[in-house]
Amino acid sequence: MSIGLENPLPLSEKVFRVNVEDENHINLLHKLASTTQIDFWKPDSVTQIKPHSTVDFRVKAEDIFTVEDFLERNELQYEILISNLRSVLEGQFDSQVRATGHSYKKYNNWETIEAWTQQVTSENPGLISRSAIGTTFEGRTMYLLKVGKAGPNKPAIFMDCGFHAREWISPAFCQWFVREAIRTYGHETHMTELLDKLDFYVLPVLNIDGYVYTWTKNRMWRKTRSTRAGSNCIGTDPNRNFDAGWCKIGASRSPCDETYCGPAAESERETKALANFIRSNLSSIKAYLTIHSYSQMMLYPYSYDYKLTENNAELNALAKATVKKLATLHGTEYTYGPGATTIYPAAGGSDDWAYDQGIKYSFTFELRDKGRYGFVLPESQIQPTCEETMLAIKHLARYVLEHLY
């Protein structure tokens, strides 16, 4: 059974990595992008390319010759990260025989995740409650899990996954986190203390419509699935849709672009639901964590500006210690720093917005890998990725608990 491949990808879609040295190289890539349809993976738009960096992008089969010819004629150094995307997509599922039902070591479709939220709540009433915080553009219910031992006025950490539909490792981590919380509560002192003293709000998938679309129609879909009068192009980038320097930099006003900021801040039902929930629980939420992929980074505000936060030194020290902790398990190396300089400037992101709401511990995680598989990380990497990320989140949560404000 091929999943998410109902409209089959041509046999040889490829993913390229190009070395960018200077402004001339950047101009050449702008030229290429204006004449050929290119799906930018990292950075997520041609406008974000910086000198002395690498650019990863996907090219359709029929354009490969044109792209290779262009790169060679202009003496741009490149490598092919993925030479046959279709086979890598099929290889994402370690076995083609899919067991029905939920598994923490496999990618689960939305129906399975939705059923899991119900089951995990009913099986663990002392630790988990489930609420609906809104509905998506296509009418699906957005479920939020509250994980923690019931108690009055507890401080909380908010964590969301699945902003960008194709970043499948992200929802896999939110599910893993919930499993580990239940599994180790009462057995492992750190987790027990965290759940006794903190609540974790976990949103397993923010962009449900987009996620469903990646399973049924187009594995590489990124945005929401909202429609706009006057445009045939679908979807808004939910992580450019928050009221934080909205659409000022690193976002597009064109509905056809992957980084489209939407017609207004919080235009998307999904981002509005998230923002409303956080606004109404601001007194208790002490940290905001948003899980993305890929590139192995831990980012903190700001991304919409090159300015630094008031507590920049603290955030930097905390990120440094957190990624050090993460690396202890499998040696996975993360870079860290303010979003604008560490990855690229981008306005309208949820982490900047949360920080500006007064949540002073606000972080974006970009999980594995660094581009070998990119958005199509195989299932064999779910467990190690989630295990190491778990160490990072627990380290961070302990710090927040010790530095309540």
C-alpha positions in Angstrom: 0.0 0.0 0.0 1.5 3.3 -1.0 0.5 6.0 1.5 0.3 9.6 0.4 1.2 8.7 -3.1 -2.3 8.5 -4.7 -1.0 10.9 -7.4 2.3 9.2 -7.9 5.4 11.3 -8.0 7.3 10.9 -11.2 10.0 8.4 -10.8 12.9 10.7 -10.4 12.0 13.8 -8.5 15.3 15.0 -7.0 16.4 17.1 -4.0 19.5 19.3 -4.7 21.8 21.0 -2.3 23.5 24.1 -3.8 26.5 25.9 -2.2 25.9 29.7 -2.1 29.0 31.8 -1.8 27.9 35.4 -2.7 25.2 37.8 -3.9 25.9 36.7 -7.5 25.0 33.1 -6.6 21.8 34.3 -4.8 20.8 36.3 -7.9 21.3 33.2 -10.1 19.0 31.2 -7.8 16.4 33.9 -8.0 16.6 33.7 -11.7 16.3 29.9 -11.7 13.3 30.1 -9.3 11.6 32.6 -11.5 11.7 30.3 -14.6 11.4 26.9 -13.0 9.0 25.6 -10.3 11.2 24.8 -7.4 10.1 23.6 -3.9 12.5 25.1 -1.4 13.1 22.9 1.6 15.7 24.9 3.4 15.5 27.8 3.6 11.7 27.7 2.8 11.8 30.5 0.2 14.2 31.9 -2.4 14.0 35.2 -0.6 15.7 33.7 2.5 18.9 32.6 0.8 22.0 34.1 2.4 25.7 34.2 1.3 27.9 31.4 2.7 25.1 28.9 3.1 23.6 25.9 1.4 20.1 25.7 -0.2 18.1 22.5 -0.4 15.3 22.3 -3.0 13.1 19.7 -4.7 12.8 19.6 -8.5 10.2 17.8 -10.6 11.4 15.1 -13.0 10.7 17.1 -16.1 12.8 20.0 -14.9 15.9 18.1 -13.7 17.9 18.5 -16.9 17.1 22.2 -17.0 18.2 22.7 -13.4 21.4 20.7 -13.7 22.3 22.5 -16.9 21.7 25.9 -15.3 23.8 25.0 -12.2 26.6 23.7 -14.4 26.6 26.6 -16.9 26.8 29.1 -14.0 29.4 27.0 -12.1 27.3 26.6 -9.0 28.5 23.8 -6.8 25.8 21.3 -6.0 25.2 17.8 -4.8 22.1 15.6 -5.1 20.8 14.9 -1.6 18.0 12.6 -2.9 18.3 11.1 -6.4 14.9 9.3 -6.4 12.4 10.9 -4.1 9.7 8.4 -4.8 11.8 5.5 -3.6 12.8 7.4 -0.4 9.1 8.3 0.2 8.2 4.6 -0.1 11.1 3.8 2.1 9.8 6.2 4.8 7.6 3.3 5.9 10.0 0.7 7.1 7.6 -2.0 6.3 5.0 -1.8 3.5 2.7 -4.0 5.5 1.0 -1.4 7.8 -0.4 -2.7 11.0 -3.8 -1.0 11.7 -4.0 1.0 14.9 -1.6 3.4 16.6 2.1 2.9 16.9 4.6 5.3 18.6 7.4 4.0 16.2 5.5 4.6 13.0 3.9 7.6 11.3 0.2 7.7 12.1 -2.4 9.3 9.9 -4.9 11.8 11.4 -7.7 9.4 12.0 -5.4 7.2 14.0 -4.0 10.2 16.0 -7.5 11.5 16.7 -8.6 8.1 18.0 -5.4 7.9 20.1 -6.1 11.2 21.8 -9.5 9.8 22.9 -8.0 6.4 24.0 -5.0 7.8 25.9 -7.2 10.2 27.8 -9.8 7.6 28.8 -7.0 5.2 29.9 -5.2 7.8 32.0 -7.8 9.9 33.6 -5.5 10.9 36.5 -2.9 12.3 34.2 -4.5 13.4 31.0 -7.6 15.4 29.9 -8.6 16.3 26.4 -10.3 19.5 25.2 -11.3 20.9 21.8 -9.8 24.3 21.2 -11.2 25.0 17.8 -11.9 23.6 14.4 -9.8 23.7 11.2 -10.8 25.3 7.9 -12.2 22.0 6.7 -14.1 21.4 10.0 -11.8 19.0 11.8 -11.6 19.3 15.6 -8.4 20.5 17.1 -7.7 18.5 20.2 -5.4 19.6 23.0 -4.1 17.2 25.7 -3.4 18.5 29.2 -0.8 16.2 30.7 -0.1 16.5 34.4 -1.3 15.5 37.9 -4.4 17.4 38.7 -3.8 20.3 41.1 -4.8 24.0 41.5 -3.0 26.9 39.8 -0.2 24.9 38.3 2.3 26.6 36.0 2.2 25.1 32.5 4.3 24.5 29.4 2.6 24.7 26.0 3.9 22.5 23.2 2.6 22.1 19.7 3.5 19.9 16.7 2.5 19.7 13.1 2.5 23.3 12.0 3.9 22.4 8.6 2.1 19.5 7.1 5.0 17.6 5.6 7.1 17.7 8.8 5.9 14.2 9.9 8.5 13.7 12.6 6.9 16.6 14.5 3.5 15.0 15.4 5.4 11.8 16.0 7.3 13.5 18.8 4.2 15.0 20.5 2.7 11.5 20.7 6.0 10.1 22.0 6.1 12.8 24.7 2.6 11.9 25.9 3.6 8.2 26.0 6.8 8.8 28.0 4.9 11.0 30.5 2.4 8.3 31.2 4.9 5.4 31.0 7.5 6.9 33.4 5.1 8.8 35.9 5.6 7.2 39.3 8.7 5.3 38.1 11.2 8.0 37.1 11.8 10.8 39.6 12.3 13.7 37.1 9.2 13.0 35.1 7.1 12.4 38.2 8.2 15.7 39.7 7.6 17.6 36.5 4.1 16.2 36.1 3.3 16.8 39.8 4.4 20.4 39.6 3.7 21.4 36.0 1.0 20.9 33.4 2.0 20.3 29.8 -0.5 21.4 27.1 0.2 19.2 24.1 -1.3 20.0 20.7 -0.4 16.9 18.6 -1.2 18.4 15.2 -2.0 22.1 14.6 -2.4 22.0 10.8 -4.7 18.9 10.6 -6.1 19.6 7.1 -2.6 20.0 5.7 -1.5 16.8 7.5 -4.4 14.8 6.1 -3.6 16.2 2.6 0.0 14.9 2.9 -1.4 11.4 3.5 -3.9 11.4 0.8 -2.8 13.7 -2.1 0.6 15.4 -1.9 3.2 14.3 0.6 5.1 17.5 0.2 2.3 19.9 1.2 3.3 22.5 3.8 0.5 25.1 4.3 -3.1 25.0 5.6 -5.9 24.2 3.2 -7.9 27.5 3.4 -9.2 29.1 0.2 -9.4 32.8 -0.7 -11.8 34.6 -2.9 -10.0 35.8 -6.0 -7.1 33.2 -5.9 -6.9 29.6 -7.1 -4.0 29.0 -4.8 -4.7 27.2 -1.5 -3.4 27.6 2.0 -1.5 29.9 4.3 1.8 29.2 6.1 0.5 29.1 9.7 4.0 30.0 11.0 3.8 33.3 9.1 0.3 34.1 10.3 0.8 35.3 13.9 0.7 38.9 14.9 4.5 39.3 15.4 6.0 41.7 12.9 3.3 40.1 10.6 4.4 39.9 6.9 7.3 42.3 7.5 10.2 40.1 6.5 10.7 36.5 5.3 7.0 36.0 4.4 5.1 36.5 1.1 1.9 38.3 0.3 1.3 36.1 -2.7 -1.2 33.3 -1.9 0.7 30.9 -4.2 3.9 31.1 -2.2 4.8 28.5 0.4 5.5 31.3 2.9 2.2 33.2 2.3 1.4 35.2 5.4 -2.4 35.2 4.8 -4.7 38.2 4.2 -4.2 39.3 7.9 -2.6 38.1 11.1 -4.6 35.2 12.6 -6.7 34.8 9.4 -6.3 31.0 9.8 -8.8 29.3 12.0 -5.9 27.1 13.3 -3.6 29.9 14.3 -6.5 31.9 15.8 -7.5 28.9 18.0 -4.0 28.5 19.3 -3.6 32.2 19.9 -6.9 32.4 21.7 -6.1 29.5 24.0 -2.7 30.9 24.9 -4.1 34.4 25.5 -6.8 33.0 27.8 -4.2 31.0 29.8 -1.3 33.5 29.9 -1.2 33.6 33.6 -0.2 30.0 33.8 1.8 29.3 30.6 5.5 29.8 31.4 7.1 28.3 28.3 6.1 27.8 24.7 7.7 25.1 22.6 7.0 24.5 18.9 8.3 21.4 17.2 9.3 21.6 13.5 11.8 19.8 11.2 14.4 19.7 9.7 18.0 21.0 10.4 18.8 20.2 14.1 18.4 23.6 15.6 17.0 25.1 18.7 15.9 28.7 18.0 14.5 31.5 20.2 13.2 35.0 19.4 13.5 37.0 17.5 12.9 35.9 13.9 11.0 38.9 12.7 13.8 41.3 13.5 17.5 41.2 14.2 17.0 42.7 17.6 17.7 40.6 20.7 15.3 39.8 23.5 15.8 41.3 27.0 16.7 37.9 28.4 18.9 36.9 25.4 21.8 35.8 27.5 19.5 33.5 29.6 17.9 32.0 26.5 21.2 31.5 24.9 22.6 29.7 28.0 19.5 27.6 28.3 19.6 26.6 24.6 23.3 25.7 24.9 22.7 23.5 27.9 19.6 21.9 26.3 21.3 20.9 23.1 24.3 19.6 25.1 21.9 17.4 27.0 20.2 16.3 23.7 23.6 15.2 22.3 24.4 12.9 25.2 22.2 10.1 23.9 23.1 9.6 20.2 25.7 12.3 19.7 23.2 14.4 17.5 24.6 17.9 17.2 22.3 20.9 17.2 23.0 24.5 16.5 21.2 27.2 18.5 20.6 30.9 18.6 18.1 33.7 17.7 16.0 32.7 14.7 16.8 35.6 12.4 20.6 35.0 12.5 20.6 31.3 13.1 18.3 30.2 10.3 16.8 33.2 8.5 14.6 36.2 9.2 10.9 35.3 9.2 8.0 37.4 10.5 4.7 36.1 11.9 6.1 33.1 13.8 4.4 31.5 16.8 7.5 31.6 19.0 8.1 35.4 18.5 4.4 36.0 19.1 4.4 33.9 22.3 7.4 35.7 23.6 5.8 39.1 22.9 2.8 37.9 24.9 5.1 37.7 27.9 6.1 34.0 27.7 9.8 34.5 28.2 10.9 30.9 27.6 9.9 30.5 23.9 11.7 28.0 21.6 11.4 26.4 18.2 13.0 23.0 17.8 14.0 21.9 14.3 14.3 18.1 14.7 16.4 15.7 12.6 18.0 15.5 10.2 20.3 17.9 8.3 19.1 17.1 4.9 20.0 13.5 4.0 16.3 12.7 4.2 14.9 16.2 5.0 11.1 16.0 5.4 11.1 12.3 4.6 12.9 10.9 7.6 12.4 7.1 7.7 10.4 5.5 10.5 13.6 3.8 11.8 14.6 7.3 13.1 11.5 8.1 15.0 12.6 6.4 18.2 16.1 7.9 18.4 14.9 11.3 17.4 12.1 11.3 20.0 14.4 9.8 22.8 17.0 12.6 22.4 14.4 15.3 22.1 12.7 14.0 25.2 16.0 14.7 27.1 16.0 18.2 25.8 12.4 18.9 26.7 12.8 17.5 30.2 15.9 19.6 30.8 14.1 22.7 29.6 11.0 21.9 31.8 13.2 21.5 34.9 14.8 24.8 34.2 11.5 26.5 33.8 10.2 24.9 37.1 13.3 26.3 38.9 12.9 29.8 37.4 9.2 30.5 37.6 8.4 34.1 37.2 
